């Protein structure tokens, strides 16, 4: 048991450090909660009661804020933009490095078939959605970008579920998304997309 205890402490330290590297507040809270829990257990096992109690309190704090995050009611809206927007290309260029990590080579080339809008959460900019009409009834996603602090699937749920009727009214019957990023694939699957061929996902509306 004594040989295992130090490793519990090391593992807890690594988890805490990982939590500090998260851009998403949700991921930070979850990872930090598990790190604090491990430290709390470690503290009690080695007889360091203050360490155990302090980290136990941190676990409760993280749990409290996670409950607030998941129960918080937010107002979602879209702000449609066209090819004449000066802000849109500047937004894309500002976030270019992050966009390239999961959408390599993306370039904004709008035409009459382009669908583009910003996603607002309580009037704060949360993401950008760009797609185009393909074969008349397919909404082909070019970019589904979410700012790090809003990566909790709520943006995706809003776009692909709440806006479903809006897309149907516009004549779309399905949504298609392509990529080469495993995290993006997991995101799509959680939102009800099915992989029809390697790297190509489709969701019926």
C-alpha positions as CSV (number, residue, x, y, z in Angstrom):
1,X,0.0,0.0,0.0
2,X,2.8,2.4,0.9
3,X,4.4,2.0,-2.5
4,X,1.1,2.7,-4.2
5,X,0.3,5.9,-2.3
6,X,2.9,8.2,-3.9
7,X,1.6,7.2,-7.3
8,X,-1.9,8.3,-6.3
9,X,-0.4,11.7,-5.4
10,X,1.5,11.9,-8.7
11,X,-1.7,10.9,-10.7
12,X,-3.7,13.6,-8.9
13,X,-1.0,16.2,-9.7
14,X,-1.0,15.3,-13.4
15,X,-4.8,15.5,-13.5
16,X,-4.8,18.9,-11.9
17,X,-2.2,20.2,-14.4
18,X,-4.2,18.8,-17.3
19,X,-7.3,20.7,-16.0
20,X,-5.3,23.9,-16.1
21,X,-4.6,23.4,-19.8
22,X,-8.3,23.2,-20.7
23,X,-9.8,26.2,-22.7
24,X,-13.3,24.9,-22.1
25,X,-14.6,25.8,-18.6
26,X,-16.7,22.6,-18.7
27,X,-13.7,20.4,-19.3
28,X,-11.7,22.3,-16.7
29,X,-14.4,21.8,-14.1
30,X,-14.8,18.0,-14.8
31,X,-11.0,17.3,-14.9
32,X,-10.3,19.5,-11.9
33,X,-13.0,17.7,-10.0
34,X,-11.4,14.3,-10.6
35,X,-8.0,15.7,-9.7
36,X,-9.2,17.2,-6.5
37,X,-11.1,14.0,-5.7
38,X,-7.8,12.0,-6.2
39,X,-5.9,14.5,-4.0
40,X,-8.6,14.3,-1.3
41,X,-8.4,10.5,-1.2
42,X,-4.6,10.7,-1.2
43,X,-4.6,13.2,1.7
44,X,-6.8,11.1,3.9
45,X,-4.8,7.9,3.1
46,X,-1.5,9.5,4.2
47,X,-3.1,11.1,7.2
48,X,-2.8,14.7,5.8
49,X,-6.3,15.6,7.0
50,X,-6.1,19.3,5.9
51,X,-5.2,18.2,2.4
52,X,-8.1,15.8,2.3
53,X,-10.6,18.3,3.5
54,X,-9.3,21.2,1.3
55,X,-9.5,19.1,-1.9
56,X,-12.9,17.7,-0.8
57,X,-14.2,21.2,-0.7
58,X,-12.8,21.8,-4.2
59,X,-14.7,18.8,-5.4
60,X,-17.9,20.2,-4.0
61,X,-17.2,23.6,-5.6
62,X,-16.5,22.1,-9.0
63,X,-19.7,20.0,-8.7
64,X,-21.7,23.1,-7.7
65,X,-20.5,25.0,-10.8
66,X,-21.1,22.1,-13.1
67,X,-24.7,21.9,-11.8
68,X,-25.1,25.6,-12.5
69,X,-23.6,25.2,-16.0
70,X,-25.8,22.3,-17.0
71,X,-29.0,23.8,-15.5
72,X,-28.4,27.3,-16.7
73,X,-31.0,28.5,-19.2
74,X,-29.4,30.4,-22.1
75,X,-30.9,32.4,-24.9
76,X,-29.6,31.2,-28.3
77,X,-29.9,33.3,-31.4
78,X,-28.4,33.4,-34.9
79,X,-27.0,36.5,-36.6
80,X,-27.1,35.9,-40.3
81,X,-24.2,37.4,-42.3
82,X,-23.7,37.7,-46.1
83,X,-20.7,38.0,-48.4
84,X,-20.5,41.8,-47.8
85,X,-19.8,41.4,-44.1
86,X,-16.5,43.0,-43.1
87,X,-16.5,41.4,-39.7
88,X,-16.9,37.8,-40.9
89,X,-13.5,37.5,-42.8
90,X,-11.8,39.2,-39.9
91,X,-13.3,36.8,-37.4
92,X,-12.1,33.8,-39.5
93,X,-8.6,35.3,-39.9
94,X,-8.4,36.0,-36.1
95,X,-9.3,32.4,-35.3
96,X,-7.4,30.9,-38.3
97,X,-4.9,28.8,-36.3
98,X,-7.7,27.1,-34.2
99,X,-9.9,26.6,-37.3
100,X,-6.9,24.9,-39.1
101,X,-6.5,22.3,-36.4
102,X,-9.8,20.6,-37.3
103,X,-10.6,22.1,-40.7
104,X,-7.3,22.3,-42.6
105,X,-7.3,24.4,-45.6
106,X,-10.6,26.1,-44.9
107,X,-11.3,29.2,-47.0
108,X,-14.4,31.3,-47.1
109,X,-15.6,31.6,-50.7
110,X,-19.3,32.7,-50.5
111,X,-21.7,32.4,-53.4
112,X,-25.5,32.4,-53.8
113,X,-25.8,28.9,-52.2
114,X,-23.9,29.9,-49.0
115,X,-25.6,29.8,-45.6
116,X,-23.6,31.6,-42.9
117,X,-24.5,32.8,-39.5
118,X,-22.9,33.6,-36.1
119,X,-24.3,31.8,-33.1
120,X,-25.1,34.0,-30.1
121,X,-25.5,32.8,-26.5
122,X,-27.0,35.5,-24.3
123,X,-25.9,37.9,-27.0
124,X,-22.2,36.7,-26.7
125,X,-20.5,35.4,-29.7
126,X,-20.2,31.6,-29.3
127,X,-19.5,30.3,-32.8
128,X,-19.7,30.5,-36.5
129,X,-21.6,28.2,-38.9
130,X,-21.0,28.2,-42.7
131,X,-22.5,25.8,-45.2
132,X,-23.7,25.6,-48.7
133,X,-26.6,24.0,-50.6
134,X,-25.6,20.9,-52.5
135,X,-27.8,19.0,-55.0
136,X,-30.8,21.2,-54.0
137,X,-31.7,19.6,-50.7
138,X,-28.4,18.9,-48.9
139,X,-26.9,21.4,-46.4
140,X,-23.2,20.7,-46.8
141,X,-21.3,22.0,-43.7
142,X,-18.1,23.9,-44.5
143,X,-17.4,25.2,-41.0
144,X,-18.9,24.5,-37.6
145,X,-16.7,26.6,-35.4
146,X,-17.2,26.9,-31.6
147,X,-15.2,29.2,-29.4
148,X,-13.3,27.1,-26.7
149,X,-15.3,28.5,-23.8
150,X,-18.5,27.3,-25.4
151,X,-17.5,23.7,-26.3
152,X,-20.3,21.9,-24.4
153,X,-22.4,20.5,-27.4
154,X,-25.1,23.2,-26.7
155,X,-24.1,25.0,-29.9
156,X,-24.4,21.8,-31.9
157,X,-27.7,20.9,-30.4
158,X,-29.1,24.4,-31.2
159,X,-27.9,24.3,-34.8
160,X,-28.9,20.7,-35.7
161,X,-32.0,20.3,-33.5
162,X,-33.5,23.7,-32.7
163,X,-32.9,25.1,-36.2
164,X,-34.1,21.9,-37.9
165,X,-37.5,23.4,-38.9
166,X,-35.7,26.5,-40.3
167,X,-33.6,24.3,-42.5
168,X,-36.5,22.2,-43.6
169,X,-38.5,25.4,-44.5
170,X,-35.5,26.4,-46.6
171,X,-35.8,23.2,-48.6
172,X,-33.1,21.1,-47.0
173,X,-33.7,17.4,-46.3
174,X,-30.3,16.4,-44.9
175,X,-27.0,17.8,-43.5
176,X,-23.7,16.5,-44.7
177,X,-20.3,17.1,-42.9
178,X,-16.9,16.0,-43.8
179,X,-13.5,16.0,-42.0
180,X,-10.4,14.2,-40.9
181,X,-10.5,14.9,-37.2
182,X,-11.5,12.2,-34.8
183,X,-12.8,14.8,-32.2
184,X,-15.0,16.3,-34.9
185,X,-16.3,12.8,-35.8
186,X,-17.2,12.1,-32.1
187,X,-19.0,15.5,-32.0
188,X,-21.0,14.6,-35.1
189,X,-21.9,11.2,-33.9
190,X,-23.2,12.6,-30.6
191,X,-25.4,15.0,-32.6
192,X,-27.0,12.1,-34.6
193,X,-24.9,12.0,-37.7
194,X,-24.1,8.7,-39.4
195,X,-20.9,7.9,-41.2
196,X,-21.9,6.9,-44.7
197,X,-18.3,6.6,-46.0
198,X,-14.9,7.3,-44.5
199,X,-14.9,10.8,-43.1
200,X,-18.3,11.7,-44.5
201,X,-21.3,12.0,-42.1
202,X,-25.0,12.6,-42.9
203,X,-27.9,13.6,-40.7
204,X,-31.4,13.4,-42.0
205,X,-33.7,16.4,-41.0
